[in-house]
Amino acid sequence: MIKEALPMPSKLTPRFKKPGATDPRLLIGVFIVVLSLLGVLGIIRATNQTEPFYALTADVGIGEHVTTQNLTVVDARLAGSSKQYISADQPIAPGTVAKRPLVSGELLAASAITTDLKEGRRLVTLLKDQYAVADFQAGDRVDIWVASKVEGSNTYNEPRAIAEGAEIHSVTPQESIIGGTGQSAVELWVESDLLSPVLAASSDGSVINIVPSTYKAGQ
């Protein structure tokens, strides 16, 4: 028996209907793609955002003035460490001086400058073991003792005091990207004529110690 062929449908059933431009599913898909692209662009812009900061155009020594004459403005991306540096949106206060040697090209750190000047005295910074200076604080008076290295030997001369009654300006624990360094930066006010020997001792391999001073006000 020959079966009669069934007639072919003249059009697609609704189940196989091609999506049109107004199909909600297509519109939702396009919206998701656009939203994803905008999100990616937003992340790229956020991670590449820069801010203006001051940078040194010349070397500046301890106690020397920091002004717009030895600064320039650079754009930098510092993320979470931006508060450690001086934004170019902030004016440099008159009388600002360096608390430590500044090198041309480096960003101007907030901890590297001050307007707190002491007549006849200069600021000097010594790096000391964090635990050795843990009990010191701003305003304390200390004596600076130095044991110089014997030339051509690994031994040291008898320690001697090279500065008496130096005033501690600040004690700041030092940190690196991976954590603490175990050292603290001790900023000291010393008489101007003592700045040179203190700096020389800190750079020639001498052992430097600071001890509580017998200094009394009026001396």
TORVEX-688674 format. One line per field, with one value per residue (C-alpha): residue number from 1; x, y, z. Coordinates in Angstrom, 1 decimal. Layout:
BEGIN
nr: c(NUM,...) .
east: c(X,...) .
north: c(Y,...) .
up: c(Z,...) .
This chain:
BEGIN
nr: c(1,2,3,4,5,6,7,8,9,10,11,12,13,14,15,16,17,18,19,20,21,22,23,24,25,26,27,28,29,30,31,32,33,34,35,36,37,38,39,40,41,42,43,44,45,46,47,48,49,50,51,52,53,54,55,56,57,58,59,60,61,62,63,64,65,66,67,68,69,70,71,72,73,74,75,76,77,78,79,80,81,82,83,84,85,86,87,88,89,90,91,92,93,94,95,96,97,98,99,100,101,102,103,104,105,106,107,108,109,110,111,112,113,114,115,116,117,118,119,120,121,122,123,124,125,126,127,128,129,130,131,132,133,134,135,136,137,138,139,140,141,142,143,144,145,146,147,148,149,150,151,152,153,154,155,156,157,158,159,160,161,162,163,164,165,166,167,168,169,170,171,172,173,174,175,176,177,178,179,180,181,182,183,184,185,186,187,188,189,190,191,192,193,194,195,196,197,198,199,200,201,202,203,204,205,206,207,208,209,210,211,212,213,214,215,216,217,218,219) .
east: c(0.0,1.4,1.1,0.0,2.7,1.9,1.8,4.8,4.0,3.8,5.7,7.7,5.8,6.2,8.7,11.2,10.5,13.7,14.2,13.4,15.0,12.4,12.7,13.2,15.9,18.0,17.6,18.6,21.7,22.8,22.3,24.5,27.3,27.2,27.2,30.2,32.1,31.4,32.6,35.9,36.4,35.7,38.2,40.9,40.3,40.4,43.7,45.3,44.2,47.1,47.4,49.7,52.6,55.7,59.1,62.5,64.4,67.6,69.3,68.3,70.3,69.1,67.7,67.7,64.5,62.1,60.2,58.6,62.1,63.4,60.2,58.2,54.8,54.6,51.7,52.0,49.8,50.4,47.1,47.1,50.5,49.4,48.9,52.6,53.5,52.7,50.0,50.6,47.2,48.6,50.8,54.3,54.2,56.7,59.8,59.5,62.9,64.2,64.4,66.7,68.7,66.5,67.6,66.6,63.9,62.3,58.7,58.4,57.4,55.3,57.7,60.7,59.8,58.9,58.2,59.0,62.4,64.6,66.9,70.6,69.7,69.4,67.5,69.4,68.0,69.5,68.3,68.4,67.1,63.4,63.6,66.6,64.7,61.2,61.2,62.2,59.6,59.5,60.9,63.4,67.0,69.7,73.5,75.0,77.9,80.1,82.7,84.7,86.2,89.9,91.4,92.3,90.7,87.4,87.8,86.5,87.9,86.6,83.2,83.0,80.1,79.9,76.6,75.0,71.4,70.1,66.3,64.3,61.9,60.2,60.7,59.1,59.1,60.3,58.3,58.9,56.4,56.5,56.3,58.4,62.2,63.0,64.4,63.1,64.1,65.0,65.0,67.1,67.6,71.4,73.4,74.3,78.1,77.5,75.6,78.7,80.3,77.0,76.4,80.0,79.7,76.5,78.1,81.6,80.7,80.9,78.7,76.3,74.3,71.9,71.5,69.3,70.9,71.6,70.6,68.5,66.5,68.6,71.9) .
north: c(0.0,3.4,5.9,9.4,12.0,14.5,18.1,20.3,23.2,26.5,28.4,27.7,26.9,29.5,27.2,27.7,31.4,33.5,36.1,39.6,43.0,43.5,40.1,40.6,37.9,39.6,43.0,41.5,39.8,43.1,44.9,42.4,42.7,46.5,46.5,44.2,46.4,49.5,47.6,46.7,50.3,51.5,49.2,50.2,53.9,53.4,51.4,53.9,57.0,59.4,62.4,65.4,65.3,67.4,66.0,67.5,69.1,69.5,67.9,69.6,69.2,68.9,72.3,73.8,75.5,73.6,75.9,75.9,76.8,73.3,71.4,70.4,68.7,65.1,62.8,59.5,56.5,55.8,54.2,53.6,55.3,58.7,60.2,59.7,62.3,66.0,66.6,69.4,70.7,71.7,74.8,74.7,76.7,79.5,78.5,74.8,73.0,69.5,67.2,64.8,64.9,65.0,63.7,65.2,63.2,61.8,62.5,64.9,62.9,64.5,63.1,64.7,68.4,70.6,74.3,73.7,75.5,75.9,78.9,77.9,74.2,71.8,68.5,65.3,61.8,58.6,55.1,53.0,49.6,50.0,48.4,50.5,53.7,52.5,54.5,57.8,60.4,63.9,66.5,64.1,65.2,62.8,62.7,61.2,58.9,57.6,54.8,55.3,52.4,51.8,52.3,48.9,47.0,45.6,47.1,50.4,53.3,54.2,55.8,59.6,62.1,64.3,66.1,66.7,67.7,67.0,67.3,64.5,65.8,62.5,58.7,56.9,53.1,52.4,50.1,48.5,47.1,43.7,45.0,46.5,46.9,46.6,50.2,53.6,57.0,59.2,62.9,65.1,68.8,69.5,72.7,73.8,73.4,69.7,68.8,68.0,65.6,63.8,63.3,62.2,59.6,58.2,57.7,56.4,53.1,54.4,52.9,55.6,55.4,57.9,57.9,59.9,63.3,65.2,68.3,70.8,73.7,76.9,75.1) .
up: c(0.0,-0.9,1.9,0.9,1.5,4.1,2.9,3.9,6.2,4.5,7.3,10.4,13.5,16.3,18.1,15.3,14.6,14.1,16.8,15.6,16.5,19.2,20.8,24.6,24.8,22.1,23.8,27.1,25.5,23.9,27.2,29.1,26.5,26.6,30.4,30.5,28.1,30.2,33.3,31.7,30.5,34.0,35.5,33.0,33.7,37.4,37.4,35.1,36.9,37.7,40.0,40.1,42.6,43.3,42.3,42.9,40.0,42.0,45.1,48.3,51.5,55.1,56.3,52.8,51.5,49.4,47.0,43.6,42.3,42.9,42.3,39.2,38.8,37.5,37.0,39.0,39.9,43.6,44.6,48.4,49.0,47.6,51.1,51.8,49.1,48.6,46.0,43.5,44.4,47.8,47.9,49.4,52.6,53.0,55.0,54.1,54.5,54.0,57.0,55.1,51.9,48.8,45.4,42.1,40.4,43.6,44.6,47.5,50.5,53.3,55.9,54.2,54.8,57.7,58.6,62.3,62.3,65.3,65.4,65.3,64.9,62.0,61.6,61.1,60.7,62.1,61.4,64.6,65.7,66.4,69.8,70.9,70.5,71.4,74.6,73.0,71.9,70.5,72.9,74.7,74.9,74.0,73.6,70.4,70.9,68.1,67.9,64.7,62.9,63.1,59.6,58.0,60.8,61.9,65.4,66.7,68.7,72.1,71.8,72.3,72.5,69.5,70.3,73.7,74.4,70.9,70.9,69.3,66.7,65.9,65.9,63.0,62.4,58.8,56.6,53.2,50.7,52.5,56.0,58.8,58.5,62.2,62.1,63.1,61.7,64.6,63.6,65.8,66.2,66.6,66.7,63.2,63.8,64.8,61.7,59.7,62.2,62.8,59.1,58.6,61.3,59.8,56.5,57.3,59.0,62.5,65.2,66.5,69.7,71.3,75.1,77.4,78.1,81.3,79.5,81.5,80.2,80.2,79.6) .
